[in-house]
Amino acid sequence: MAMADLAANSNGKPVVLADVAERQEISLSYLEQLFGRLRKGGVVESVRGPGGGYILARPASRTRVSDVILAVDEPIKATRCAPGSPSGCHSNNGRCLTHDLWHELGNQIYLYLNSVTLADVICNRVMGTSGIFEHPES
């Protein structure tokens, strides 16, 4: 939400986090932590001094939502298992029966977020055609 707000309200000028916090109803201290990670991840740049704040490091059309998620160190996964670990989520290190299902869901989520830019979000271009899933027996 904060990154979409930044992209929508920047107009090439730094945006103050307090303004983002107010518009999006997000804690300012939480935003400060997130934007520290985003800066280290190269997704945003900070501008010091009067009129300072944050700007996107790349245009919104080249900033993918997956870049944002990965920069704040939020793994995109749907399993309990540690990422890249050959061990499973059971106490005996075995994989649960549905491990591959949830692992592939995490992959699909990443692929989708990697295909969406901040420009897509702020221009309302993320409405898919998936609609609401109805089970055939309903």
Buried (B, 14 or more C-beta within 10 A) or exposed (E): EBBBBBBBBBEEEBBBBEBBBEBEEBEBEEBEEBBEBBBEBEBBEBBEEEEEBBBBBBEBEEBBBBBBBBBBEEEBBBBEBEEEEEEBBEEEEEBBEEBEEBBEBBEEBBEBBBEBBBBBBBEEEEEEEEEEEEEEEE
